[in-house]
Amino acid sequence: MSEFKGEPSDKLENATPGTAETAGTGANGPSVPAVGTQKSFARRYAFPMVLLALCLALGGYLLWDSMKGSDLPVQGEAADFTLQSIDGEAVTMSELDGKVRLVYFFFSNCPDVCPPTTFMLSQVQEKLKADGDFGDKVEFLSITIDPLRDTPEALRAFGDKFNADYAGWKFLRGDEEQPIWDLAQEYGLMVVKDQNGDFGHSNLVVLVDKKGQIRSYISPDANGNPGDLDADALYEQVKTLL
């Protein structure tokens, strides 16, 4: 806060009490409030002025806090798609704009990282449900890279294991493998299928904001790498975009 200081007043030289005329108190000069009057004014208005200063400071902070937004940088546009839910519903990515989305490419027969990552998502689901944000403000989209084996029934059985709330968590599939693998690549993720039918894939959760922009690639703690996020950290990242 800037501090303003007035210039010192000129002193009256050789002034004697009772004989010197106070500056500006002639017949035509303006009257000057007595010292006692000035002190009374300060006592009367000091508290309201301090209160006003505090309100202005608080208002400025709230305005700054609302404008600073999330620290997560935009990393590109999320590719649009239309896939089928386990209920046969056509789900289009762009039609979910206005909601924060977590997009996860997986397969239900995954022997290692997919189940614990899905469990982590279920923990985030419960945190968002407690806030009243799940489904209305946040949507989960789990997309299988193995549609030949992941039938709607298989996906529902997998989701049921993790208490998925299908009102806000869509398990999606296509009819063919290659278009799904191409879609994963558009999201910057790798999918490889070997001769034995086993998959290798990038185990990352993609965080998409309300405008359909990718804001983060989340490595879940199931990957076992330094810096991986747990459910609490993922929940906090989602909340920054609401």
DATACOR-V544050 format. One record per helix or strand of 3 or more residues. SS is the DSSP state (alpha for helix, beta for strand). FROM is the first residue (numbers start at 1). TO is the last residue. If there is no record, write none. Layout:
[[SS FROM TO] [SS FROM TO]]
This chain:
[[alpha 35 68] [beta 82 85] [beta 90 92] [alpha 93 96] [beta 100 106] [alpha 113 131] [beta 138 144] [alpha 152 161] [beta 169 173] [alpha 177 186] [beta 191 193] [beta 199 201] [beta 205 208] [beta 213 218] [alpha 221 223] [alpha 231 240]]
